[in-house]
Amino acid sequence: MKNQNIDIELHHVTRVEGHGNIYVNVKKGIIEKCEWNISEAPRFFEAMVLGRQWNELHHITSRICGICSIGHTLASLKATETAMGIKISDQDLKLRKLALHAENLQSHILHLGFLVLPDLMGVGSVIPLASSNPEEVKTVLRLHRNANEMSNLLCGRTTHPQRLIPGGFSKIPSMRELTELRNKLKNSISELQVVAELIKSVAHRFPDFARETEFIALTRPDEYALYDGDLASSDTGTAPVNEYLSFTNEYIVPTSTAKRAKHARESYMVGALARLNINFERLAPLAKKIAEMFSLKPVSHNPFMNNVAQLVEVVHSVEDSIRLIDELEAAGLQRQPDYHKPEVKVKAGRGVGAVEVPRGILFHDYTYNEKGICTKANCVIPTNQNHGNIELDMKALLPNVLGKPEKEIELSLEMLVRAYDPCISCSTHCIRVHFV
Amino acid sequence: MKPKVAFFDFAGCEGDQLQVANLEEELLTLLGQVEVVSFREVMKEHSDNYDIAFIEGSCTRLMDEDRLKQIRKNAKIVVAIGSCATIGGINCIRNYKDLDDVRKTVYGESARLFDTYAARPINAVITVDAYVHGCPIDRDEFLHVVKSLLLGKKPDIPTYPVCVECKKNENVCAFERGQFCVGTVTRAGCNSCCVNEGTICWGCRGLVDNPNENSHKEVLIKYGLTVDDAIGKFRLYFGWQEGKK
């Protein structure tokens, strides 16, 4: 080990969304370089939206990311609605929360079933699993399809929603459709238990690793915060959302097209594990049981447990969606006219929208002039907030795995990156390991 | 032997590859017909030996042209998937702005580190054999194009505007509702999915071949809309097609 020389140059890390690279260089057992950087082409959304109208911004910024397009749309709408003082009804609020759950389900199931499971099962992709574990793969596919159908029902699309518009919805589902959805969600619980058992049976492959860090997520006293809440840091406590810039402190590193962020320490973590660490008490009952099954409780400093936290959140989203549909039913679903276009009084102002999306807290911040034209925009993306933390975790993990064959080191580092479920399209508004 | 296929992405949101993953059970059927040799989003393995290359995203910097040319060299058939790849898509909004300003807006003092040029569709750099339009692509249309290619046929892609489908779906016209819509000049094939959901056609499938611009102008006049209304919407997806390069 003392004489080990390692030269890893992993370009475009696979099974993540976007292009990222890992560079590791070890000479005679001494780490000379351990870097995580992003090579995805930058996309300049904050400049693209300047001069555009208030009722187009959610459509444009949805395109930042195909996987979290519902989250981007919601953060965008909330920013616009805050800027113009637009209120949405309690019914629309519940429907939006359902839309967000749909995306969390869609994204987490995709990540766990298609991107993480192959590592745990020792294969390169889900394709060989389709023949070796056909029943499990079919279950994952079915759960994923249900989540897609749920997105479709709430948003009119599985990707890049249409029904979500400033002030509410252009079209809403019927109570009958929502009742059918509730049945499907109820039926999925036993299937989720099967998936949980499967992951549990291979969970020992997640490295036993911990590095203390700061966690940031939305929080609220009455529920597991996803659609809204105050900012919360595990180090410094809570603050209102419009103070987000003092939390995110974005900075640029020359080797990377994605920005990074830091708050109370050198880096912080956002996402399912951060949410669970901060809001554990407000998880739904069955979700808590799943966490117990994996001995996951706050505060966990093992980034690999983010995968398990996603599984816990999947169960929470199912339980909470059932609750929301029950409430909509109890209140009596109010119909709205076809092609609904809520009255909006356009005015000048600035608004910040923060939403917990699958990979963590997302901010959209817009300023509009009196004509409703966007004059300033800022989007802070979860994956960008995680990049710094990923690199510091890599640096802490590397000494633990030195001495192992290069391929194994490579896999450990890749698994670490994948645990964060990075969304690089988002963050450049990537992943390869380079051992150099 | 099964044809080998590969997926690649450039500047885009990867929402189109997601639609392929979203084929669910049909994906398993498709995997019976083709061998996927490269799909970075879902698999670790990679090979440069492939017959069909599916490309998502726009080309937005010179350094990406070499990668595109290499893909063209390796593949027998190149298919552009999604608006960013087929028409340049929403990325082309920035082509109307000064690109130095654009870079400075996002990256400030460090702008020079981030190379970029006007966003463009894939066929601005290499020859493209087939297109799957839309933002995101429609899963059924993707399957139709793949099936056609496997059978050696030309995919059947509509050459009429979204209006035709929208009328068939008996939607109330967006113009009648006081909204501006570009379904009059946008290529059909989406079954007017956005209007069906209560909004407007945004133009994501690009301008139809030979758009009837005169009749579009008549529509504008009839509903008291101005050229400014039109320009805003035309600049969402049609930037490259309208010659903004």
Interface residues (C-beta under 8 A of the other chain):
Chain A: H12 T14 R15 V16 E17 G18 H19 E40 A41 P42 R43 F44 F45 E46 A47 M48 L50 R52 Q53 E56 H59 I60 R63 I64 C65 G66 I67 S69 L110 F114 L115 P118 G124 S125 V126 I127 A130 K138 L141 R142 H144 R145 N148 G156 R157 T158 T159 H160 Q162 R163 I165 F169 S170 K171 I252 P254 T257 D338 Y339 H340 K341 S425 H429
Chain B: F10 A11 G12 C13 E14 G15 D16 Q17 L18 Q19 A21 N22 E24 E25 L27 L28 L31 V36 F39 R40 E41 V42 M43 K44 E45 H46 G57 T60 R61 D64 G89 I90 N91 I93 R94 K97 D101 V102 R103 T105 V106 Y107 G108 S110 L113 F114 T116 C135 P136 V172 R177 Q179 C193 C194 N196 E197 G198 T199 W202 G232 L236
